Amino acid sequence: MQITITKNFSFGGLPSKVVISEGLPEGMDILGAGERDFPAFLAVCDRNTESIAAAMLPDAALCVLDAGEEAKTWASVERVLCAARAAGLGRDGLFVGVGGGVVCDLTAFAASVYMRGAALHLVPTTLLAMVDAALGGKTGFDLEGVKNAVGTFYPADGVFICPDTLDRLPLREWKSGYAELLKTSILGENGFFARAGAIGDIALDGLPESAPQRGARRTALLACIAEAAFFKCGVVEEDPRERGERRALLNLGHTFGHALESAAGLGTLSHGEAVAWGIARACELGCALGLTPAPRAEAIISILNTYGYETRAPHPLMRDEGAFMRALAADKKRKGGAPRFVIPVEKGALLISQEKTPGLRGGEGEALLRGIAMNDYR
Ligand SMILES: NC(=O)c1ccc[n+]([C@@H]2O[C@H](COP(=O)([O-])OP(=O)(O)OC[C@H]3O[C@@H](n4cnc5c(N)ncnc54)[C@H](O)[C@@H]3O)[C@@H](O)[C@H]2O)c1
């Protein structure tokens, strides 16, 4: 019997359904059969997810974009909007994004502005998109090299997660997504960190070949994806527009990670690799400030090492220390002029701001942050 789990959320009053299923969802399910009737729809995918979109929605008008972050541009949005017009979508039409975070963000942005807002369903096909990008309503595209410089809040009416679509995902993308899954598990409770830690082998080597083992591992993967996806949606429900502190916790590892991505050159590291390194730095910062118990930091860094993430400082690809420190200071999550950091604590994590935290303020704080990035603070 196939497992299907459905949960309904509400983001700032906007309903959003998440469906997680073992087998490929039926085209009619994705199109919302039985709930709403869409007279026209458009499926958006990229070159690497075209076959998945065509298998799920054989009769769909398809808009096939180039793959990767380079395609996350206004030009791609315009292509989607023009394809929607050509497919005859009115305000009652449906956009279906089938792909990784790039396709999901682009399709969601296009849906949010098309005729002042059309229906949106997303079928995430990377691990990262299943546990993060397709959920929670942030949409957007990059402008003049600035990531997600333009965007809207526009939750998908339905998100259809099917781990079967990961079968051909390149190992680098598994590793990138697994770092986000681990991040969520650090924030979660009731042993989620241990459960997520136990599936790292699948995330990095793929599923075992033999049928009985494969089935069991696939079920464990599906359970962890569901736990991470529902955790994120629960957090977003409480703080849909990141006005409070709750949603900001999802940025664990991102302050150091984004700065590393900038210093190493955008695209050099995968997002997950940078986040994993950032989580290790957040652990060290937490220990230095007396907030993270040493055994907790060791457990987190040990899992990251086990699955092949670079956790040492300075990162071998950090070419320019000055660029790193400038990027850290400019991190877009900062508030009141000072960066904020998410620090793992005994259970879950804590958001701290540089200006309000003793030991992190002023020159002393700058020296500590630099020392943690360069491994010369002790
Ligand atoms: N909206 C949000 O809340 C949010 C959160 C996190 C990340 N993001 C965004 O997500 C993007 C990163 O997402 P990503 O890591 O999924 O990258 P991606 O969408 O670029 O996908 C990575 C690569 O995998 C390919 N691919 C996708 N699915 C595949 C499959 N099933 N089999 C084989 N190849 C497949 C893609 O074509 C691409 O080449 C970034 O732009 C980031 O800003 C958004």
The ligand as an SDF file (V2000), in Angstrom:
LIG
                    3D

 44 48  0  0  0  0  0  0  0  0999 V2000
   11.5220   30.1840   -1.5800 N   0  0  0  0  0  0  0  0  0  0  0  0
   12.2300   29.7230   -0.5600 C   0  0  0  0  0  0  0  0  0  0  0  0
   11.8020   29.7540    0.5990 O   0  0  0  0  0  0  0  0  0  0  0  0
   13.5790   29.1400   -0.8220 C   0  0  0  0  0  0  0  0  0  0  0  0
   14.2530   28.4340    0.1880 C   0  0  0  0  0  0  0  0  0  0  0  0
   15.4800   27.8660   -0.1080 C   0  0  0  0  0  0  0  0  0  0  0  0
   16.0220   27.9950   -1.3800 C   0  0  0  0  0  0  0  0  0  0  0  0
   15.3590   28.7000   -2.3330 N   0  0  0  0  0  0  0  0  0  0  0  0
   15.9090   28.8340   -3.6780 C   0  0  0  0  0  0  0  0  0  0  0  0
   16.0510   27.5440   -4.2480 O   0  0  0  0  0  0  0  0  0  0  0  0
   17.0830   27.5960   -5.2240 C   0  0  0  0  0  0  0  0  0  0  0  0
   17.9420   26.3670   -5.0790 C   0  0  0  0  0  0  0  0  0  0  0  0
   17.1300   25.2300   -5.2810 O   0  0  0  0  0  0  0  0  0  0  0  0
   17.7630   23.8430   -5.7510 P   0  0  0  0  0  0  0  0  0  0  0  0
   18.9140   23.5110   -4.9050 O   0  0  0  0  0  0  0  0  0  0  0  0
   16.6360   22.8820   -5.8660 O   0  0  0  0  0  0  0  0  0  0  0  0
   18.4010   24.2160   -7.1610 O   0  0  0  0  0  0  0  0  0  0  0  0
   17.8980   24.0440   -8.6840 P   0  0  0  0  0  0  0  0  0  0  0  0
   16.4720   24.3160   -8.7990 O   0  0  0  0  0  0  0  0  0  0  0  0
   18.8420   24.8430   -9.4880 O   0  0  0  0  0  0  0  0  0  0  0  0
   18.1520   22.4880   -8.9430 O   0  0  0  0  0  0  0  0  0  0  0  0
   19.4660   21.9780   -8.9190 C   0  0  0  0  0  0  0  0  0  0  0  0
   19.7750   21.1950  -10.1930 C   0  0  0  0  0  0  0  0  0  0  0  0
   19.0840   19.9460  -10.1350 O   0  0  0  0  0  0  0  0  0  0  0  0
   18.3360   19.7580  -11.3440 C   0  0  0  0  0  0  0  0  0  0  0  0
   17.2070   18.9130  -10.9720 N   0  0  0  0  0  0  0  0  0  0  0  0
   16.0950   19.2930  -10.3150 C   0  0  0  0  0  0  0  0  0  0  0  0
   15.3410   18.2100  -10.0410 N   0  0  0  0  0  0  0  0  0  0  0  0
   15.9730   17.1460  -10.5710 C   0  0  0  0  0  0  0  0  0  0  0  0
   15.6900   15.7470  -10.6030 C   0  0  0  0  0  0  0  0  0  0  0  0
   14.6280   15.2400   -9.9700 N   0  0  0  0  0  0  0  0  0  0  0  0
   16.5580   14.9340  -11.2260 N   0  0  0  0  0  0  0  0  0  0  0  0
   17.6910   15.4490  -11.8120 C   0  0  0  0  0  0  0  0  0  0  0  0
   18.0300   16.7440  -11.8000 N   0  0  0  0  0  0  0  0  0  0  0  0
   17.1730   17.5810  -11.1680 C   0  0  0  0  0  0  0  0  0  0  0  0
   18.0090   21.1410  -11.7920 C   0  0  0  0  0  0  0  0  0  0  0  0
   17.7180   21.1710  -13.1620 O   0  0  0  0  0  0  0  0  0  0  0  0
   19.2970   21.8850  -11.4710 C   0  0  0  0  0  0  0  0  0  0  0  0
   20.2410   21.6430  -12.4840 O   0  0  0  0  0  0  0  0  0  0  0  0
   17.8350   28.8930   -5.0070 C   0  0  0  0  0  0  0  0  0  0  0  0
   17.5420   29.7740   -6.0540 O   0  0  0  0  0  0  0  0  0  0  0  0
   17.2910   29.4220   -3.6860 C   0  0  0  0  0  0  0  0  0  0  0  0
   17.2790   30.8240   -3.6490 O   0  0  0  0  0  0  0  0  0  0  0  0
   14.1520   29.2500   -2.0840 C   0  0  0  0  0  0  0  0  0  0  0  0
  1  2  1  0
  2  3  2  0
  2  4  1  0
  4  5  1  0
  4 44  2  0
  5  6  2  0
  6  7  1  0
  7  8  2  0
  8  9  1  0
  8 44  1  0
  9 10  1  0
  9 42  1  0
 10 11  1  0
 11 12  1  0
 11 40  1  0
 12 13  1  0
 13 14  1  0
 14 15  2  0
 14 16  1  0
 14 17  1  0
 17 18  1  0
 18 19  2  0
 18 20  1  0
 18 21  1  0
 21 22  1  0
 22 23  1  0
 23 24  1  0
 23 38  1  0
 24 25  1  0
 25 26  1  0
 25 36  1  0
 26 27  1  0
 26 35  1  0
 27 28  2  0
 28 29  1  0
 29 30  1  0
 29 35  2  0
 30 31  1  0
 30 32  2  0
 32 33  1  0
 33 34  2  0
 34 35  1  0
 36 37  1  0
 36 38  1  0
 38 39  1  0
 40 41  1  0
 40 42  1  0
 42 43  1  0
M  CHG  2   8   1  16  -1
M  END
$$$$
